Amino acid sequence: MRWFSLLLTLILPSLSLAASPFLGVITPRGGQRGTEVEFHFHGARLKDVQEILCYTPGFTVGKIDVVNDNVIKTKIQIAADARLGQHCFRVRTASGVSDLKTIFVGALPEITEKEPNNDFKAPQPISLNVTVNGTIENEDVDYFSVECKKGQRLSVEIEGMRLANQTVFDPAIAILNSKRFEIATSDDSAFAAQDGVMSVIIPEDGVYTIMVRETSYGGNGECRSRLHVGTFPRPVACMPAGGKPGEEIEITFLGDASGPIKQKVQLPATMEPNFGLFVQDEGGISPSPLPFRLSPLSNFVESEPSEFSKPNVVDVNTQAINGTISKPGENDFYRFKASKGQVFDVHCYGRRIRSALDPVMQMHKAEGGYIQGDDDAIKPDCYFRFTAPEDKEYPLQIHDPPQKGGETFAYRVEFTPVAPR
């Protein structure tokens, strides 16, 4: 009997795995809010489907049809106020629950790429303010043409790597003029990771071409993308990068081709994980959010100069530091008071808020001398635990080790008292 029980222990997990549903991908990869979209769920062992599970509000699942054991389909109504961006789904069958996969909700009308469109001289014409669902095959380069007016903002953002396709797809995009010169190009970006994002002000009336390819000219039928093309704002950083739940706060959005955008934002009353801000103006709404820290701390925003001899003075017990390495080689300094034995976890948020900054943070003595610092403990952001050696003021230094800088090199530093949890 003991051996029989052991045998069951070894066999049953593999039997359960063999019977469990597998979900590989959902197609299309997204849809426009306020519309009904037919989605296909591709995987294995799906024919005894009982339910499609969604983890966010705004979706009404219709009748589920079984195509075969590997494919089911259903029409899903996406609410007009559904949150833009990524949403998670699973399939529940009689034998278990599938892997978690995603779709993306957009604000723009959706169209599909039409081949052939791999010749610069014969691109696929599209209108402004659409989302193009496409696929990049091996050595494929897709071209889309759009008519623009002088002074108009043209923004382009692609979702490729973020779609988590069944194969790795690292896209590169560019805006070309009629003479095939690049107006803008984007491969990897700090804001969108290995997806591209860009915005330009059109220099003259004419037809412009958007180019899409895999960065090393690879690709296959699983390299799917969602290309957003329009007049929408596309900032890639904001200042400040956080705020208190429930408060109304003025945000300056940075990195858009039209310049800084100031808007008042009402923050949610409660803490929300992965909270982000969408920017909207007369040109539309940004396709994806800017990460934004919800924190009980009030905001301190850097003012220049911010030097060792003239630092910004901040109360780290109540304030979070918000600043920008605004030019190459800049070092920002802050000074704060701490009591002997006081312990803080000190986090610098750079890439975690999608900033272009790769921060280094260093603590000094007021009279000069280094105490401690960090480069990339939370790769590539930095963190350390600081214990004040005596009642004093301490300077804190922030800089970019490659000595880069610019308006989108934003950061946020939060001091958190160490407490049991």
C-alpha positions in Angstrom: 0.0 0.0 0.0 2.9 2.4 0.8 4.4 1.8 -2.6 1.0 2.3 -4.3 0.6 5.6 -2.6 4.1 6.7 -3.6 3.3 5.7 -7.2 0.1 7.8 -7.3 2.1 10.7 -5.9 4.5 10.5 -8.8 2.0 9.9 -11.5 -0.9 12.1 -10.7 0.9 15.5 -11.2 1.9 14.5 -14.7 -1.7 13.3 -15.5 -3.1 16.6 -14.2 -0.6 18.5 -16.4 -1.6 16.5 -19.4 -5.3 17.3 -18.9 -4.9 21.0 -18.0 -5.8 23.5 -20.7 -2.9 25.4 -22.3 -3.4 29.0 -23.7 -0.7 30.2 -26.1 -2.0 33.4 -27.6 -5.2 35.4 -28.1 -5.8 36.9 -31.6 -6.3 39.6 -32.6 -3.9 41.1 -30.0 -6.3 43.8 -29.0 -9.3 46.0 -29.9 -10.8 49.4 -29.7 -12.8 50.2 -26.6 -16.5 50.7 -27.2 -16.6 48.0 -29.9 -17.4 44.3 -30.1 -14.4 42.1 -31.2 -14.2 38.4 -32.1 -11.2 36.9 -30.4 -9.7 33.5 -31.0 -8.0 31.7 -28.1 -5.3 29.4 -29.4 -3.7 26.6 -27.3 -4.4 23.0 -26.5 -7.0 21.0 -24.6 -9.6 23.8 -24.9 -12.6 21.9 -26.2 -14.3 21.4 -22.8 -14.2 25.2 -22.2 -16.6 26.4 -19.5 -15.6 30.0 -19.0 -13.3 32.8 -20.1 -11.9 34.7 -17.1 -11.0 38.4 -17.2 -9.3 40.1 -14.3 -10.4 43.7 -15.0 -13.8 45.3 -15.5 -15.1 46.5 -18.9 -15.5 43.2 -20.8 -18.6 41.2 -21.6 -17.9 37.7 -23.0 -20.5 36.3 -25.4 -21.2 32.8 -26.5 -18.1 30.6 -26.7 -17.7 28.4 -29.8 -15.3 25.5 -30.0 -13.5 25.4 -33.3 -11.4 22.4 -32.3 -9.5 21.1 -29.4 -6.8 23.9 -30.0 -9.0 26.9 -30.8 -12.1 28.5 -29.3 -13.7 31.8 -30.3 -16.0 34.3 -28.8 -17.2 37.9 -29.3 -16.2 40.2 -26.5 -17.9 43.6 -26.0 -15.3 46.1 -24.8 -16.9 48.9 -22.7 -16.5 52.5 -23.9 -14.8 53.4 -20.6 -12.6 50.3 -20.4 -9.0 51.1 -19.2 -6.6 51.5 -22.1 -3.6 49.2 -22.2 -3.0 45.6 -21.1 -5.7 43.2 -19.7 -5.3 39.6 -18.6 -7.4 36.6 -19.5 -7.5 32.8 -18.8 -9.6 29.9 -20.1 -11.3 27.7 -17.6 -12.2 24.2 -18.8 -13.6 21.1 -17.0 -10.1 20.0 -16.2 -8.5 23.2 -15.0 -7.5 26.8 -15.6 -5.1 27.9 -18.4 -2.0 30.1 -18.5 -2.6 33.8 -18.3 -2.5 35.7 -21.6 -3.1 39.3 -22.5 -4.9 41.6 -25.0 -4.5 45.3 -25.4 -7.3 47.9 -25.5 -6.9 51.0 -27.6 -8.7 54.3 -28.2 -8.3 54.4 -32.0 -10.2 52.5 -34.8 -8.5 49.3 -35.7 -7.3 48.2 -39.1 -5.3 45.3 -40.4 -2.0 45.4 -42.4 -2.5 44.5 -46.0 0.3 42.9 -48.0 2.2 43.7 -50.2 3.4 46.7 -48.3 7.2 46.0 -48.2 8.2 48.5 -50.9 8.9 52.2 -49.9 7.4 53.2 -53.3 4.2 51.2 -52.7 3.3 51.6 -49.0 -0.1 50.8 -47.5 -2.0 54.1 -47.3 -3.6 54.7 -43.8 -5.4 57.7 -42.3 -4.3 59.5 -39.1 -5.5 58.2 -35.7 -5.7 54.4 -36.4 -4.2 51.3 -34.8 -2.7 48.9 -37.4 -2.6 45.2 -36.5 0.3 43.6 -38.4 2.8 40.8 -38.6 6.5 40.9 -39.5 7.8 37.9 -41.4 11.5 37.1 -41.8 13.4 40.0 -43.5 10.1 41.8 -43.8 9.9 45.6 -43.8 6.4 47.1 -43.8 5.6 50.6 -45.0 2.5 52.8 -44.2 1.9 56.2 -45.7 0.0 59.0 -44.1 -0.8 62.5 -45.2 0.1 65.3 -42.8 0.0 69.1 -42.6 2.9 71.4 -41.6 2.9 72.1 -37.8 0.9 69.0 -37.1 2.1 66.6 -34.4 2.6 63.0 -35.7 3.0 60.4 -33.0 3.9 56.8 -33.5 4.0 54.0 -30.9 4.4 50.3 -31.4 3.4 47.4 -29.1 5.5 44.4 -30.0 7.7 43.1 -27.2 5.0 44.2 -24.7 2.5 41.9 -26.4 4.4 38.9 -25.2 4.0 37.0 -28.4 4.7 33.3 -28.8 8.1 34.3 -30.2 10.4 37.2 -29.2 9.7 40.3 -31.4 11.9 43.4 -31.0 10.5 46.0 -33.4 12.1 49.1 -34.9 10.2 52.0 -36.3 10.9 55.2 -38.3 9.2 58.2 -39.9 10.5 58.9 -43.4 9.8 61.9 -45.7 9.1 61.6 -49.4 12.9 61.5 -50.1 13.3 58.6 -47.7 15.2 60.6 -45.2 14.5 59.7 -41.5 12.6 62.4 -39.6 12.7 60.2 -36.5 13.6 56.7 -35.5 13.1 54.5 -32.5 14.3 51.0 -31.6 14.6 50.4 -27.9 13.3 53.2 -25.6 13.5 53.7 -21.9 9.7 54.4 -21.8 8.5 51.4 -23.8 11.4 49.0 -23.1 12.2 47.2 -26.4 9.3 48.8 -28.2 9.6 52.1 -30.2 7.9 55.4 -29.5 8.3 58.8 -31.1 6.6 62.1 -31.9 7.5 64.9 -34.3 6.2 68.2 -35.5 5.7 67.9 -39.3 8.0 70.3 -41.1 5.9 70.7 -44.3 2.7 69.5 -46.0 3.1 66.1 -47.6 2.9 62.3 -47.4 5.1 60.7 -44.8 5.9 57.0 -44.4 6.1 54.9 -41.3 8.5 52.0 -41.5 8.2 48.9 -39.3 10.7 46.0 -39.1 12.3 43.6 -36.7 15.4 45.2 -35.4 17.8 42.6 -36.9 15.5 41.9 -39.9 14.3 38.6 -38.4 10.6 37.7 -37.9 8.0 35.1 -38.5 4.2 34.6 -38.5 4.1 35.0 -34.7 5.8 38.4 -34.7 2.6 40.4 -34.2 2.4 44.1 -33.5 0.0 47.0 -32.8 1.1 50.2 -34.5 -0.6 53.4 -33.2 -0.3 56.3 -35.6 -2.0 59.7 -35.0 -1.9 63.2 -33.5 -2.1 62.0 -29.9 0.3 63.3 -27.2 3.2 61.0 -26.5 5.2 62.3 -23.5 7.7 59.8 -22.0 8.3 61.3 -18.5 6.4 63.4 -16.0 7.3 65.7 -13.1 6.5 65.0 -10.3 6.5 61.2 -10.8 4.3 60.5 -7.8 1.6 61.9 -5.5 -0.7 61.2 -2.5 -3.8 59.1 -3.1 -6.9 61.2 -3.4 -5.2 64.5 -4.1 -5.5 66.7 -7.2 -2.0 67.5 -8.5 -0.6 69.5 -11.4 1.7 67.3 -13.6 4.2 68.5 -16.2 4.5 65.8 -18.9 7.8 65.8 -20.7 9.2 64.5 -24.0 6.3 65.3 -26.4 7.3 66.9 -29.7 4.9 69.9 -28.9 6.8 70.6 -25.7 5.9 70.2 -22.0 2.2 69.6 -21.3 0.8 70.8 -18.0 -2.4 69.1 -16.7 -4.2 68.8 -13.4 -4.8 65.2 -12.4 -7.2 63.7 -9.8 -5.4 60.7 -8.2 -7.3 57.7 -7.1 -8.5 57.7 -3.4 -6.8 54.3 -2.7 -3.5 52.7 -3.5 -3.5 51.0 -6.9 -0.7 48.7 -8.0 0.8 49.5 -11.4 -1.0 52.9 -11.6 -0.3 55.0 -14.6 -1.3 58.3 -16.2 -2.7 58.8 -19.7 -2.3 62.2 -21.3 -5.1 63.7 -23.4 -5.4 66.8 -25.4 -7.2 68.0 -28.6 -5.0 65.6 -30.6 -6.2 62.5 -28.7 -5.0 60.3 -25.8 -1.7 58.5 -25.4 -2.0 54.7 -26.2 -0.2 53.6 -23.0 0.3 55.0 -19.5 3.2 56.6 -17.8 4.0 54.8 -14.5 3.1 57.0 -11.5 4.0 56.4 -7.9 1.1 56.6 -5.4 2.7 57.4 -2.0 1.8 58.9 1.4 4.7 61.4 0.9 4.2 64.9 -0.3 6.2 66.2 -3.2 9.4 68.2 -3.2 10.4 69.3 -6.7 14.0 70.2 -7.5 14.9 73.8 -8.1 18.1 74.9 -9.7 20.9 75.3 -8.8 21.2 71.9 -7.1 24.9 71.8 -6.2 26.9 70.5 -3.3 27.5 74.1 -2.0 23.8 75.1 -2.8 21.7 71.9 -2.3 18.0 71.7 -2.2 16.9 71.2 1.4 14.2 68.6 1.9 12.4 66.9 4.8 12.7 63.2 3.8 10.4 62.2 6.7 7.4 63.8 4.8 8.6 64.5 1.3 9.6 62.5 -1.8 12.3 64.1 -4.0 11.4 64.7 -7.7 14.1 65.9 -10.0 15.7 65.7 -13.5 19.2 65.4 -14.7 18.5 68.0 -17.2 21.8 68.2 -19.0 24.8 65.9 -19.6 27.2 65.7 -16.7 24.8 67.3 -14.2 24.9 66.2 -10.5 21.9 67.0 -8.3 22.4 67.5 -4.5 19.9 67.5 -1.7 20.5 68.0 2.1 18.3 66.5 4.8 18.3 66.2 8.6 18.5 62.8 10.3 18.8 61.7 14.0 21.4 59.3 15.2 20.3 55.7 14.7 17.4 56.7 12.4 17.1 54.0 9.6 15.7 54.5 6.1 15.3 52.4 3.0 16.3 54.8 0.3 14.9 54.1 -3.2 15.7 56.0 -6.4 13.1 55.4 -9.1 14.4 55.9 -12.6 13.7 53.1 -15.0 10.9 51.9 -12.8 9.1 55.0 -13.8 10.3 54.5 -17.4 12.7 57.4 -17.2 15.8 57.6 -19.5 17.9 57.9 -16.4 20.2 55.1 -15.2 20.7 56.6 -11.7 23.5 56.5 -9.2 22.8 57.6 -5.7 25.5 58.6 -3.1 25.3 59.7 0.5 27.9 62.1 1.8 29.0 63.8 5.0 28.1 67.5 5.3 31.7 68.4 5.9 32.8 66.3 2.9 33.5 62.6 2.6 31.6 59.6 1.3 29.3 57.4 3.4 27.7 55.0 1.0 26.0 54.7 -2.4 24.6 52.4 -5.0 24.4 52.0 -8.8 22.1 49.2 -9.7 20.9 47.2 -6.7 17.4 47.2 -8.4 18.7 46.9 -11.9 19.3 49.5 -13.2 17.7 51.6 -10.4 19.5 52.0 -7.1 18.7 51.4 -3.4 20.4 51.2 -0.1 19.6 51.1 3.6 20.9 54.2 5.5 21.5 54.4 9.2 22.3 57.9 10.4 25.6 57.7 12.4 24.8 61.0 14.3 22.4 63.9 14.5 23.4 65.9 11.4 22.5 67.1 8.0 23.5 64.7 5.1 24.0 65.5 1.4 22.5 63.2 -1.2 23.9 63.1 -4.7 22.1 61.9 -7.9 23.7 61.6 -11.3 23.8 59.5 -14.5 27.0 57.4 -14.7 27.3 57.7 -18.6 27.1 61.4 -18.0 23.9 61.8 -20.1 21.0 64.1 -19.4 17.9 65.8 -20.8 14.3 66.7 -19.9 13.2 63.0 -19.8 16.0 62.0 -17.4 13.6 62.2 -14.4 13.8 60.5 -11.1 12.0 60.2 -7.7 13.7 59.4 -4.4 11.7 58.0 -1.5 13.0 57.6 2.1 11.0 54.9 4.0 11.4 54.2 7.7 12.3 50.6 8.3 9.5 48.8 10.1 8.3 45.2 10.6 6.0 43.9 7.9 
